[in-house]
Amino acid sequence: MITAFVFIRTESSKIPEAAEKISAIPGVSEVYSVTGEWDLIAIARVQQHEDLADVVADHLSKVEGVVETTTHIAFRAYSRHDLEAAFSIGLE
């Protein structure tokens, strides 16, 4: 599974509409409205890199109101939940 974080800048008057349309794209699992230099952050989870190109380049970037995107691909996931599961292996 490939996880990518897509930082999205939109026309300010179209943030809610763009977020709704982006959240409906297959492969997009979550969309957040955020503070700072970007308007939205979408999390895409796909099986292959080609699928990510389809989600971002062919669909997300063409949503009305989207002005710019930057995509960051995750190498590994670190979370308290993952670490607790790893350390509890064999300790039953």
C-alpha positions, 0 to 999 in steps of 0.5 A: 500500500502506498500512502501519499499526502497531497497538499492542495491550494484552492481558490479561496471561495471554492475550498468546501466544494473542492474538498467534497469533490476530492473526497469522492475520488477513489483512492482518496481516504481523507481530506482535511481543511488546514491552516497555513500556506495550504488550504487542504491536505488529502491522504491518498492510499493506493496499491501502485505508483501508477494508481497514485498518478491516476488519483493526483494527476488525472483527477484531483488536480483537475477538480474545479478550484484547485490551483496547485498541489504538492505530493509527499509519498510516505516511506514508513508509518510510525504511530503509537498504535504501530509501536505498541503492537510491535513491542507486544509481539510474543509477550502474552 
